[in-house]
Amino acid sequence: MTHSNLFRTASCASALLLGLGVAAPTLAQSTDETVRIKDEIIVTARKTEETLLDVPLSITAITAADIERSGLDSIADVALQTPGFSFRQGFGRAEGGANSRPAIRGMSNVLGSPNAGFFVDGIFVSDSITSYQLDNLERVEVIRGPQSALFGRNTFAGAVNFVTRDPGEEMQGRISAMAAEHDAYELTGYVNGPIKEGILYGEINARFNTFGGDYENADGGDNLGAQETTNVGGKLVFKPTDAFTARLNLGYSQVRDGGFAYGGLGSNNLNCFQPNVTGSFFGIDLSSNRSRGYFCGEIEVPDTLAFNDAELNDLGYEGIERDSFRSSLQMDWDLDNGYSLTSITAYNSSDNINIFDNALVSSTAPNFSIGKTSRNDFSQELRILSPRDKQFRWLAGGYYFEENDGEGFDAGGVYAPNGQSNRPRLFDSGDKVENIAVYGMVEYDATEDLTLSLEARYQEDTITATEEVLGAADSTTRPAFTDIREIKYDSFLPRVTARYSLNENTNIYGSIAKGNKPGGFNSVPPQSEFFNPQDFAEFTRDFATFEEESIWSYEVGVKGQDGTGRLNYNLSAYYIDWSDQQLTQSQPYTTASSGGRSGTTFPAVVNAGASEIFGFEAELFGSVDRFDYSLGYSYSNAELTDFYDENAEELFDTDGIASGQPGDVDGLNGQLAGNKLPQTPAHQINASGTYTIPISDTTDWFARADYNYESKRFVQVFNLSHTGDSHMLNLRTGIDRGNWSLSAFYNNVLGDNTPLVVTRLLDFNRPLLIPDPVRSFIFLPNRRFTFYRDFTISGPRKSQFGVRASYKF
């Protein structure tokens, strides 16, 4: 980000807030205390209730009032209002891959499990979070920095906890309807209150949301990006005595999406590091170097996008189909001596069908990747908490988690309405994750102003991987899985924090924490797919597994307020030492079915090396009379310090000879130390302002603006191509008459068209033969069959105008 762009962006955000706030001091002070003084919000980031001001962690808390007034709809919207948190839904709402890349403090991942974990009421969400509704929440807590000590696996960059709303003492409810451009409609509502006064309370909530898509489909079918979501949930709170409370939470979600808005760059548009073509072999280009070509500079969303809906629908599929069920039971006992005991039991399941159209252009014979997976998980947590009003306090707990993959099918291949390749081939999976942990926290008030705490977790991860065997097309038989493999990881994960109160309105804190992300198995293609045993042996040796990665994080910060709610602030700086980092290498291989004349690629997760990250975050929020505001900025310098990548060695190759081989003259060795981590921005700015004017004793008019800036994100570790900077501005205005409200909104006012995600692939329509020191291709020695480079690009939501009406009772 250049200095001029930074100044322009900061000026835009400042003008936005100032413009909304003009003349505000002459008006009466805001009556919305939840928005006005956020330090009064209670958070549970350390498994106990603490005020946002007192907890010695960097947390952004987004309340139900924030969600309603901003019109937040998904986790991606939450990220737009959170400094240091970037979440881009790359390919619609597909599970995994480009949609599992939450980046907190620059800690991005390309494949493998996410670096940040998602939770609902403290319960880990193992499937996709992209369709989870936000209108049944009390708040969202985004906790930055490693949370492994108390939250466990998959939280070594941070954690996002969705806290659901409890039913109240009085019967109440809300119904809301929305209509907007691009055939977008939503109907949502809830009702809650006492079922048996003083003992049993309940809530029922439901939401139906549909979006018709906003990109024209070059194939002539439905618009791209169409989505449909149905959510139904309920909560029972049983409180027979003041000392015991039980909460039963149930939820069901159904997703039915069409083809998503993505397209290919096209290998003909590559502009750097081109293959040096010296001839051809039966129409296949022969190159004297090993590069497959690349694109340098900013990648833009293609003018033409296509998803072959007609052919897909003919096979009986849509773009994405997901059914999820979530359930939990939390029981809390307040004991007579001030101790409390908590039990949380949860069971979740999901069935997911993901479909990718690999043609990337309109085609009468597209190649589809169609796959169904199923998963369920069970968890049990027990913890005891000592009295909180003592000088010495403690917490201890135990945790068990088990995740199982089950039945599925594979129906991919070139479109053939009556062909075997498109018919479901069933399989059964035995993939499994088992986690057993004990954890605890001790906290001590060393002085009246200084509090020290130590948290720690010891856990054992057991990861089981199996090879899924595909059945015959259309068969109802599910072959048993084979090749059961198992890895165990033991981890000790501590965190030390100190908090010092300068005065009643200002705290400074520091922390040192260790986080980890378990290793695991790559899904290496089975031996039957390989052209020769040597290739399979190499893949098994080099890519069958990847190891655990870990970080040490060091953070200092200051939190405070002016005591009136006009100004609240949260400032933090951090340094992260990251080792055995997991990144992806795209490995091509030659298939046996083609007799060695064509191939495909295998995305292998590998332990890339090491990185260092340093940065800082700043949040300001509060209320000046009738003007509520928040302003955030984050900077993250995420840099590789040791990463060898053989794809980089090939990309930059000039002589066709691998490093260290006889005759090598260019001396390239694929070392990328000093490059920035991909898929994460260095700079983020988020600014929100709500200006309210009373127009009668019972009615207010409000105007709100939400702005987000993210600097460019590199596509890969090579740092050659990037997405460019993004500027997202959403506006909203309306009237609020207590029990009903009417508002209009205009999203993406600036028409930002920055790609959400760009991923590196190969152009399977353009084969290429490159030098190879070991392999041969048919009659050609020392040649490897591969393809020219290509990229897939996912488009963002376009500008949209709409209206919403809500009624509370």
C-alpha positions in Angstrom: 0.0 0.0 0.0 1.6 3.3 -1.1 1.6 6.3 1.2 -0.7 8.2 -1.2 -3.3 5.3 -1.2 -3.0 5.1 2.6 -3.7 8.8 2.9 -6.6 8.7 0.5 -8.2 5.7 2.3 -7.7 7.3 5.7 -9.2 10.6 4.5 -12.2 8.8 3.0 -12.9 7.0 6.3 -12.4 10.2 8.3 -14.6 12.2 6.0 -17.3 9.5 6.3 -17.4 9.7 10.0 -17.2 13.5 10.2 -19.9 13.9 7.6 -22.3 11.7 9.6 -21.4 13.4 12.8 -21.7 17.0 11.8 -23.8 19.1 14.2 -24.3 16.0 16.5 -23.0 17.7 19.7 -26.1 20.0 19.7 -28.4 17.0 20.1 -29.4 14.9 23.1 -27.1 12.0 24.1 -27.6 8.5 22.7 -29.9 6.3 24.7 -28.6 3.0 23.3 -26.4 2.0 26.1 -25.4 -1.3 24.5 -23.8 0.5 21.6 -22.6 3.5 23.6 -20.4 1.9 26.2 -19.0 -1.3 24.9 -16.8 -1.9 28.0 -20.0 -2.9 29.8 -20.4 -5.9 27.4 -19.7 -9.2 29.1 -17.6 -11.6 27.2 -16.6 -15.3 27.8 -13.3 -15.4 26.0 -11.6 -17.1 28.9 -14.5 -19.5 29.9 -15.8 -17.1 32.5 -17.7 -13.8 32.4 -15.5 -10.7 32.2 -16.1 -7.2 31.0 -14.6 -6.3 27.6 -12.4 -3.7 29.3 -11.0 -6.1 31.9 -10.2 -9.2 29.8 -6.4 -9.1 28.9 -6.9 -10.1 25.3 -7.6 -8.3 22.0 -11.3 -8.8 21.4 -13.9 -7.2 19.1 -17.4 -7.7 20.4 -20.2 -7.1 17.9 -23.6 -6.9 19.7 -27.1 -7.8 18.5 -27.8 -4.1 18.2 -24.7 -3.8 15.9 -25.8 -6.7 13.8 -29.4 -5.3 13.3 -28.4 -1.8 12.6 -25.6 -2.8 10.2 -27.6 -5.5 8.4 -24.9 -8.1 8.9 -25.7 -11.3 7.2 -22.7 -13.7 7.5 -19.3 -14.3 9.0 -17.8 -12.4 6.0 -19.8 -9.3 7.1 -18.5 -9.7 10.6 -14.9 -9.7 9.3 -15.6 -6.4 7.4 -16.1 -4.7 10.8 -13.2 -6.3 12.7 -9.6 -5.1 12.5 -7.1 -7.8 11.9 -9.6 -10.3 10.7 -10.1 -11.1 6.9 -12.6 -13.7 5.7 -13.3 -14.1 2.0 -15.8 -16.6 0.7 -14.0 -17.6 -2.4 -16.2 -20.0 -4.3 -19.8 -19.4 -3.2 -20.4 -21.3 0.1 -18.5 -24.4 -0.9 -17.0 -26.3 2.1 -13.2 -26.3 2.5 -10.6 -25.0 0.2 -10.9 -21.3 -0.6 -13.8 -20.9 1.9 -11.8 -22.1 4.9 -9.2 -19.3 4.9 -10.0 -17.0 7.8 -6.9 -14.8 8.3 -6.4 -13.3 11.7 -3.2 -11.2 12.2 -1.9 -12.2 8.8 -2.0 -16.0 9.6 -3.4 -17.2 6.4 -3.6 -20.8 5.1 -4.1 -22.1 1.6 -5.2 -25.6 2.2 -5.5 -27.8 5.3 -7.7 -26.9 8.3 -8.4 -23.3 9.1 -6.0 -21.3 11.3 -8.9 -19.8 13.3 -11.7 -21.8 14.9 -15.4 -21.0 14.9 -17.6 -21.7 17.9 -21.3 -21.5 18.8 -21.8 -20.9 22.5 -18.2 -22.2 23.0 -18.8 -25.4 21.0 -16.5 -26.0 18.1 -18.0 -25.9 14.6 -16.4 -28.6 12.4 -18.3 -27.9 9.2 -18.9 -24.7 7.2 -19.8 -21.5 9.1 -20.7 -19.6 6.0 -24.4 -20.1 6.2 -24.8 -19.6 9.9 -27.5 -17.0 10.7 -26.7 -14.0 12.8 -30.2 -12.8 13.9 -30.4 -15.3 16.8 -27.3 -13.9 18.5 -26.6 -11.9 21.6 -23.1 -11.0 20.3 -20.1 -12.2 18.3 -16.7 -12.3 20.0 -13.7 -12.2 17.7 -10.6 -13.1 19.8 -7.3 -12.3 18.2 -4.1 -14.2 19.0 -3.7 -17.9 19.9 -6.5 -19.3 22.0 -5.2 -22.9 22.2 -4.8 -22.9 26.0 -8.6 -22.7 26.6 -10.3 -23.3 23.3 -8.1 -26.0 21.9 -7.4 -27.2 18.4 -7.6 -25.0 15.3 -7.5 -21.7 17.3 -3.8 -20.9 17.1 -4.5 -17.7 15.1 -7.7 -16.8 17.0 -11.3 -17.8 17.7 -14.7 -16.5 16.7 -17.5 -17.3 19.2 -21.2 -16.9 18.3 -23.1 -16.4 21.5 -26.8 -17.1 21.1 -29.6 -15.2 22.8 -31.4 -16.5 25.9 -35.2 -16.1 26.1 -36.4 -13.4 28.5 -38.9 -13.1 31.4 -41.5 -11.5 29.1 -43.0 -12.8 25.9 -41.5 -11.0 22.9 -40.6 -11.5 19.3 -39.6 -9.9 16.0 -40.4 -10.4 12.4 -38.4 -8.9 9.6 -38.8 -8.9 5.8 -36.3 -7.8 3.2 -36.4 -7.3 -0.6 -33.5 -6.2 -2.8 -32.1 -6.2 -6.2 -30.9 -9.4 -7.9 -34.0 -11.3 -6.6 -32.9 -11.1 -3.0 -35.6 -11.8 -0.4 -35.6 -12.7 3.3 -38.1 -13.4 5.9 -36.9 -14.0 9.5 -38.3 -14.0 12.9 -38.4 -15.3 16.4 -40.6 -15.5 19.5 -39.4 -16.2 23.0 -40.5 -15.9 26.6 -41.7 -17.9 29.6 -43.3 -21.3 29.1 -43.7 -21.8 32.8 -43.0 -18.6 34.6 -39.9 -18.7 36.7 -38.9 -22.2 35.6 -39.0 -22.8 31.9 -38.3 -20.4 29.0 -38.2 -21.0 25.3 -37.4 -19.5 21.9 -38.3 -20.5 18.3 -36.5 -18.8 15.4 -36.6 -19.2 11.7 -35.1 -17.6 8.6 -35.5 -18.0 4.9 -33.1 -16.2 2.6 -32.8 -16.3 -1.2 -30.5 -14.5 -3.6 -31.0 -14.8 -7.4 -27.4 -14.2 -8.4 -25.8 -11.0 -9.8 -23.5 -12.2 -12.6 -24.7 -13.1 -16.1 -24.0 -16.7 -17.0 -22.3 -17.0 -20.3 -23.8 -20.5 -20.6 -27.3 -19.0 -20.7 -28.6 -20.6 -17.5 -29.5 -19.0 -14.2 -27.5 -16.0 -13.0 -24.3 -17.0 -11.2 -24.0 -16.7 -7.4 -27.6 -17.7 -6.6 -28.1 -18.8 -3.0 -31.0 -20.2 -0.9 -30.8 -20.7 2.9 -33.3 -22.0 5.4 -32.6 -21.9 9.1 -34.8 -23.2 11.9 -33.8 -23.2 15.6 -35.0 -23.3 19.1 -33.8 -22.9 22.6 -35.1 -24.1 26.0 -33.8 -22.7 29.3 -34.8 -24.7 32.4 -34.2 -23.0 35.7 -35.9 -24.9 38.5 -33.8 -23.2 41.2 -31.5 -20.1 41.4 -28.6 -22.5 41.6 -29.2 -24.6 38.4 -29.7 -23.7 34.8 -29.9 -26.0 31.7 -29.9 -24.7 28.2 -30.9 -27.0 25.3 -30.1 -25.5 21.8 -31.2 -27.1 18.5 -30.7 -25.8 15.0 -31.1 -27.0 11.4 -29.8 -25.3 8.3 -30.4 -26.1 4.6 -28.4 -24.6 1.8 -29.3 -24.9 -1.9 -27.0 -22.8 -4.1 -26.6 -22.5 -7.8 -23.4 -22.2 -9.7 -21.0 -19.7 -8.2 -19.4 -16.7 -9.8 -15.9 -17.7 -10.8 -14.0 -18.0 -14.0 -10.6 -18.7 -15.4 -7.9 -16.2 -16.4 -6.9 -18.3 -19.4 -3.3 -19.4 -20.1 -3.3 -17.2 -23.2 -3.3 -14.2 -20.8 -0.2 -15.2 -18.9 2.3 -12.3 -19.1 5.5 -13.4 -17.4 7.9 -16.4 -16.9 6.6 -18.0 -20.1 7.8 -21.5 -21.3 10.5 -21.2 -23.9 8.8 -23.3 -26.6 11.3 -24.8 -29.0 9.1 -27.2 -30.9 6.3 -29.7 -30.5 5.6 -33.4 -30.1 2.4 -34.5 -31.7 0.9 -31.1 -31.1 2.2 -30.7 -27.5 4.5 -27.8 -26.9 8.2 -28.6 -26.0 9.9 -26.2 -23.7 13.6 -25.8 -23.0 12.9 -24.4 -19.5 10.6 -25.8 -16.7 8.3 -22.8 -16.2 4.6 -23.3 -17.0 4.0 -19.5 -17.3 2.6 -17.1 -14.8 0.7 -13.8 -14.4 2.5 -10.8 -12.9 0.5 -7.9 -11.5 -3.1 -7.3 -10.5 -5.6 -10.0 -11.5 -9.1 -8.7 -12.3 -12.5 -10.5 -12.5 -13.0 -11.7 -16.0 -15.7 -10.0 -18.1 -17.3 -13.3 -18.9 -18.1 -16.0 -16.4 -19.8 -19.3 -17.0 -21.2 -22.2 -15.0 -22.8 -25.0 -17.1 -26.0 -25.2 -15.1 -28.1 -26.9 -17.8 -25.8 -29.9 -18.0 -25.4 -30.0 -14.2 -29.2 -29.8 -13.7 -29.6 -32.6 -16.3 -27.6 -34.8 -14.0 -29.9 -33.9 -11.0 -27.6 -31.5 -9.1 -27.3 -27.9 -8.1 -24.1 -26.0 -7.2 -24.0 -26.7 -3.5 -26.3 -28.7 -1.3 -25.7 -28.8 2.5 -27.9 -30.0 5.4 -26.6 -29.3 8.9 -27.9 -30.2 12.3 -26.6 -28.7 15.6 -27.5 -29.6 19.1 -26.1 -28.8 22.6 -27.0 -29.1 26.2 -25.3 -26.8 28.7 -25.9 -27.3 32.5 -24.6 -24.8 35.1 -24.6 -25.4 38.8 -23.8 -22.6 41.3 -22.6 -24.3 44.5 -23.2 -23.0 48.0 -19.5 -22.2 48.5 -19.2 -19.9 45.5 -17.9 -22.5 43.1 -19.7 -23.3 39.9 -19.7 -26.4 37.7 -20.5 -26.5 34.0 -21.2 -29.4 31.6 -21.5 -28.9 27.8 -22.5 -31.8 25.6 -22.9 -31.3 21.8 -23.7 -33.4 18.8 -23.5 -32.0 15.2 -23.9 -33.5 11.8 -23.8 -32.4 8.2 -24.2 -33.7 4.6 -22.5 -31.7 2.0 -22.5 -31.8 -1.8 -19.9 -29.6 -3.5 -19.8 -29.2 -7.3 -17.1 -27.4 -9.3 -17.4 -26.8 -13.1 -13.8 -27.2 -14.2 -14.5 -26.0 -17.8 -14.6 -22.3 -16.6 -16.2 -21.5 -19.9 -19.5 -22.3 -21.6 -19.3 -25.8 -22.9 -21.5 -28.6 -24.1 -19.1 -31.1 -22.6 -18.0 -29.6 -19.2 -15.9 -31.5 -16.7 -17.6 -31.5 -13.3 -16.1 -32.4 -9.9 -19.1 -33.7 -7.9 -18.6 -35.0 -4.5 -20.7 -35.7 -1.4 -19.3 -36.0 2.1 -21.0 -36.6 5.5 -19.6 -35.7 8.9 -20.7 -35.8 12.5 -19.0 -34.8 15.7 -19.5 -35.3 19.4 -18.0 -33.3 22.3 -18.2 -33.2 26.0 -16.7 -30.6 28.3 -16.7 -30.4 32.1 -15.2 -27.5 34.0 -15.2 -26.1 37.5 -14.7 -22.4 38.4 -13.6 -21.1 41.8 -15.2 -18.0 43.5 -14.4 -14.9 41.4 -14.2 -12.5 44.4 -11.1 -14.0 45.8 -7.5 -12.8 45.5 -6.6 -16.3 44.1 -8.9 -17.8 41.5 -8.8 -20.8 39.3 -10.5 -22.8 36.6 -10.0 -26.5 35.6 -11.6 -28.5 32.9 -11.6 -31.6 30.7 -12.6 -32.0 27.1 -13.3 -34.8 24.7 -14.0 -34.3 20.9 -14.6 -36.9 18.2 -15.2 -36.1 14.6 -16.1 -38.9 12.1 -16.5 -38.8 8.3 -19.0 -41.2 6.9 -20.7 -42.0 3.6 -20.3 -40.1 0.4 -20.1 -40.4 -3.4 -18.1 -39.2 -6.3 -19.8 -38.4 -9.6 -17.4 -36.3 -11.4 -16.2 -36.4 -15.0 -16.9 -35.1 -18.4 -20.6 -34.4 -18.9 -22.4 -37.5 -20.4 -26.1 -37.7 -19.6 -26.2 -41.5 -19.9 -22.5 -42.1 -19.3 -20.9 -44.1 -16.5 -18.6 -41.2 -15.5 -21.5 -39.0 -14.2 -23.3 -41.7 -12.2 -22.7 -41.7 -8.4 -20.0 -44.0 -7.2 -20.5 -44.6 -3.5 -17.9 -44.9 -0.8 -17.6 -45.1 2.9 -15.0 -43.2 4.9 -13.3 -44.0 8.1 -11.5 -40.7 8.6 -11.6 -39.6 12.2 -10.2 -37.1 14.6 -10.2 -37.7 18.4 -9.0 -35.0 20.8 -8.7 -35.5 24.6 -7.5 -32.6 26.7 -7.3 -31.2 30.2 -6.9 -27.4 30.8 -6.8 -24.9 33.5 -6.3 -21.3 34.5 -4.9 -19.7 37.7 -5.3 -16.0 38.4 -3.8 -14.0 41.2 -4.1 -10.4 42.3 -0.5 -9.6 43.1 -1.4 -6.1 44.1 -4.5 -4.0 44.0 -3.7 -3.0 40.4 -1.7 -6.0 39.1 -3.3 -9.3 38.1 -1.3 -12.3 36.8 -2.7 -15.4 35.2 -1.4 -18.7 33.8 -3.4 -20.8 31.4 -2.4 -24.2 30.0 -3.8 -27.1 28.1 -2.4 -30.6 27.5 -4.1 -32.4 24.7 -3.7 -35.6 22.6 -4.8 -35.6 19.0 -5.3 -38.9 17.2 -5.9 -38.5 13.5 -7.1 -41.5 11.5 -7.0 -41.5 7.7 -8.4 -44.1 5.3 -8.5 -44.7 1.6 -12.0 -44.5 0.2 -12.8 -47.2 -2.4 -15.3 -46.1 -5.1 -18.1 -48.5 -5.9 -19.5 -49.3 -9.3 -21.5 -46.5 -11.0 -25.2 -46.5 -9.8 -24.5 -49.4 -7.4 -26.1 -49.3 -4.0 -23.1 -51.1 -2.4 -20.6 -49.0 -0.5 -17.2 -50.6 -0.5 -15.4 -50.7 2.8 -12.5 -48.2 3.2 -9.0 -49.5 3.2 -5.4 -48.5 4.3 -6.2 -47.3 7.8 -3.4 -45.0 9.0 -3.1 -43.2 12.3 -1.0 -40.4 13.8 -0.9 -39.1 17.3 0.2 -35.7 18.5 0.8 -34.6 22.1 0.8 -30.9 22.9 1.3 -28.6 25.9 0.0 -25.2 25.2 0.5 -22.4 27.8 -0.4 -18.7 28.0 0.8 -16.2 30.5 -0.9 -12.8 30.9 -0.5 -9.8 33.1 -2.9 -6.9 33.5 -2.1 -3.6 35.3 -4.8 -1.0 36.0 -3.4 2.5 35.6 -6.8 3.8 36.9 -10.4 2.7 36.9 -10.7 3.4 33.2 -7.4 2.2 31.8 -5.7 -1.2 31.7 -2.5 -2.3 30.1 -1.8 -5.9 29.5 0.8 -8.3 28.1 0.7 -12.0 27.1 3.0 -14.8 25.9 1.2 -17.8 24.3 1.9 -20.9 22.4 -0.5 -22.2 19.7 -0.5 -25.2 17.5 -2.3 -26.7 14.6 -2.2 -30.5 14.3 -0.6 -32.2 11.3 -2.3 -35.0 9.3 -2.6 -36.9 6.1 -2.8 -35.7 2.6 -5.3 -37.5 0.4 -2.7 -39.0 -1.9 -4.4 -40.3 -5.1 -4.5 -44.2 -5.0 -1.9 -46.2 -6.8 -4.3 -47.2 -9.5 -4.2 -43.6 -10.8 -0.5 -43.4 -11.4 1.3 -44.2 -14.6 4.1 -46.1 -13.0 5.0 -47.4 -9.5 7.9 -45.0 -9.2 5.6 -42.0 -9.3 3.4 -43.5 -6.6 6.3 -44.3 -4.4 7.6 -40.7 -4.7 4.3 -39.3 -3.8 3.8 -41.6 -0.8 7.2 -40.8 0.5 7.1 -37.0 0.1 3.4 -36.1 0.5 1.5 -38.7 2.5 1.7 -36.7 5.7 2.5 -33.3 7.0 3.6 -32.4 10.5 2.2 -30.2 13.3 2.9 -26.5 13.1 3.2 -24.1 16.1 3.7 -20.5 17.0 4.8 -18.4 19.9 2.9 -15.1 20.2 4.0 -12.1 22.2 1.5 -9.2 22.7 1.1 -6.0 24.6 -1.9 -3.7 24.7 -3.8 -1.0 26.4 -7.6 -0.6 26.8 -9.4 2.3 28.2 -12.3 4.7 28.1 -13.1 8.3 29.2 -15.7 7.2 31.6 -18.6 8.7 29.7 -18.8 6.4 26.7 -17.7 9.1 24.3 -14.4 7.4 23.7 -13.3 3.8 24.2 -10.1 2.4 22.8 -8.2 -0.8 22.4 -4.6 -0.7 21.1 -2.3 -3.8 20.7 1.0 -4.8 19.2 2.2 -8.3 18.6 5.0 -10.5 17.3 4.5 -14.1 16.1 7.2 -16.7 15.5 5.7 -19.4 13.3 7.5 -22.7 12.6 6.7 -25.7 10.5 4.1 -23.7 8.6 1.6 -25.6 6.5 1.2 -24.3 2.9 0.2 -26.0 -0.3 2.2 -27.2 -3.3 0.4 -28.2 -6.4 2.0 -31.4 -7.6 1.2 -32.8 -11.1 1.2 -36.5 -11.9 0.6 -38.6 -14.9 -2.4 -40.9 -14.8 -2.4 -44.5 -15.7 -5.8 -44.4 -17.4 -4.4 -42.2 -20.2 -1.3 -44.3 -20.8 0.9 -41.5 -19.6 -0.3 -39.0 -22.2 -2.2 -36.7 -19.8 -2.2 -35.8 -16.2 -3.7 -33.9 -13.3 -2.5 -32.2 -10.2 -2.5 -33.0 -6.5 -2.7 -30.2 -3.9 -0.3 -31.3 -1.2 -0.1 -29.7 2.2 3.5 -29.5 3.3 5.5 -28.0 6.2 6.8 -25.0 4.3 9.3 -23.7 6.8 9.0 -20.7 9.0 7.5 -17.2 9.1 7.6 -14.1 11.3 4.7 -11.7 11.7 4.6 -8.4 13.5 1.9 -5.8 13.6 -0.5 -3.6 15.5 -4.2 -2.9 15.8 -6.2 0.1 17.0 -9.9 0.3 17.8 -11.8 3.5 18.7 -15.5 3.4 19.5 -18.1 5.3 21.4 -20.8 7.9 21.2 -20.9 11.6 20.9 -24.4 12.8 21.6 -26.5 11.1 18.8 -23.6 9.9 16.8 -22.3 6.3 17.5 -19.0 5.5 15.8 -16.3 2.9 15.5 -12.9 3.1 13.8 -10.3 0.4 13.4 -7.0 0.0 11.7 -4.7 -3.0 11.6 -1.2 -3.6 10.1 0.3 -7.0 9.7 3.7 -7.7 8.2 3.6 -11.4 7.6 6.9 -12.7 6.0 8.4 -16.0 5.2 11.8 -16.5 6.8 12.5 -20.0 5.4 10.5 -21.7 2.7 11.8 -23.8 -0.2 9.3 -24.4 -2.9 10.2 -26.6 -5.9 7.4 -25.0 -7.9 9.2 -21.7 -7.5 12.4 -23.3 -8.7 10.6 -24.4 -11.8 8.8 -21.1 -12.3 12.0 -19.1 -12.3 14.0 -21.7 -14.3 15.9 -20.5 -17.4 18.2 -23.4 -18.3 15.8 -26.4 -17.9 18.1 -28.0 -15.3 17.2 -28.5 -11.6 19.3 -26.9 -8.9 22.3 -29.1 -8.0 22.1 -31.1 -11.2 25.1 -31.2 -13.6 25.0 -28.3 -16.0 22.8 -26.0 -13.9 23.9 -22.5 -14.6 21.1 -20.3 -13.3 21.6 -21.4 -9.7 18.0 -21.0 -8.7 17.0 -23.0 -5.6 13.4 -22.1 -4.9 14.1 -20.3 -1.6 11.3 -17.7 -1.0 12.5 -16.2 2.3 11.5 -12.6 2.5 8.3 -13.0 0.5 4.9 -12.1 2.1 2.3 -14.7 3.1 -0.5 -15.1 0.5 -4.2 -14.6 0.9 -3.9 -11.9 3.6 -3.9 -8.1 3.5 -1.2 -6.1 5.2 -3.5 -3.1 5.9 -7.1 -3.0 7.0 -9.4 -0.1 7.8 -12.9 -0.4 9.1 -15.1 2.6 10.0 -18.8 2.8 11.0 -21.0 5.7 12.0 -24.6 5.9 12.9 -26.3 9.3 13.2 -29.7 9.4 14.9 -32.2 12.3 15.0 -35.5 12.2 16.9 -38.3 13.4 14.6 -41.0 12.9 17.3 -41.4 11.6 20.8 -41.6 8.0 19.6 -39.8 8.0 16.2 -36.1 8.4 15.3 -34.5 8.8 11.9 -31.1 7.2 11.5 -28.4 7.1 8.8 -25.5 4.6 8.9 -22.3 4.1 6.9 -19.9 1.1 7.0 -16.6 1.3 5.2 -13.9 -1.4 4.9 -10.6 -1.2 3.2 -8.2 -4.2 2.6 -4.9 -3.8 0.8 -3.9 -6.3 -1.9 -3.6 -10.0 -1.2 -0.9 -12.0 -3.0 -2.2 -15.1 -4.8 0.7 -17.3 -3.9 4.0 -17.3 -2.1 5.7 -16.1 -5.2 4.3 -12.6 -4.7 3.9 -12.1 -8.4 0.2 -11.7 -8.8 -2.3 -10.1 -6.4 -6.0 -9.1 -6.1 -5.5 -5.3 -5.8 -6.9 -3.2 -3.0 -10.6 -3.4 -2.1 -12.9 -0.6 -0.9 -16.3 -1.6 0.4 -18.9 1.0 1.4 -22.4 0.2 2.6 -25.1 2.8 3.4 -28.3 2.4 5.3 -31.0 4.8 6.4 -34.5 4.6 7.9 -36.9 5.3 10.7 -37.3 3.5 14.0 -40.6 3.8 15.9 -39.8 1.6 18.8 -41.8 -1.5 17.9 -41.4 -1.2 14.1 -38.7 0.1 11.7 -38.4 0.7 8.0 -35.0 1.1 6.3 -33.3 1.2 2.9 -29.8 0.1 2.2 -27.3 0.4 -0.6 -24.4 -2.1 -0.4 -21.1 -1.8 -2.3 -21.8 1.8 -3.2 -18.4 2.2 -4.8 -18.9 -0.8 -7.1 -15.8 -2.6 -5.8 -14.9 -5.5 -8.1 -11.8 -6.8 -6.4 -11.6 -10.6 -6.6 -12.6 -12.3 -3.4 -10.1 -15.1 -4.0 -7.7 -16.1 -6.8 -6.3 -19.6 -6.8 -3.6 -21.2 -8.9 -4.5 -24.0 -11.2 -3.4 -25.5 -14.6 -5.0 -25.1 -18.0 -5.9 -28.7 -18.9 -6.7 -27.7 -22.4 -3.0 -26.8 -23.1 -0.6 -29.6 -22.5 3.2 -28.9 -22.1 6.3 -31.0 -22.0 9.1 -29.6 -19.8 12.6 -30.9 -18.9 12.8 -33.3 -16.0 16.0 -34.9 -14.6 14.4 -38.3 -13.8 11.2 -38.9 -15.7 10.5 -39.7 -19.3 7.4 -39.3 -21.5 6.8 -42.2 -24.0 9.8 -41.9 -26.4 11.2 -38.7 -25.0 13.8 -39.1 -22.2 14.0 -36.5 -19.4 10.6 -35.0 -20.1 7.6 -34.4 -17.9 4.1 -34.0 -19.1 2.2 -31.1 -17.5 0.0 -28.1 -18.5 0.3 -24.4 -18.9 -0.5 -22.4 -15.7 -4.0 -20.9 -15.2 -5.9 -19.1 -12.4 -9.5 -19.2 -11.1 -11.0 -16.0 -10.0 -14.0 -15.5 -7.7 -16.1 -12.4 -8.1 -17.5 -10.3 -5.2 -21.1 -9.3 -4.7 -22.1 -6.4 -6.9 -23.9 -3.2 -5.8 -27.3 -3.8 -4.4 -30.2 -1.6 -3.3 -32.9 -2.9 -1.0 -35.4 -2.3 1.8 -36.2 -3.9 5.1 -39.2 -3.7 7.4 -39.2 -5.1 11.0 -41.8 -5.4 13.7 -41.1 -6.1 17.4 -43.8 -7.3 19.8 
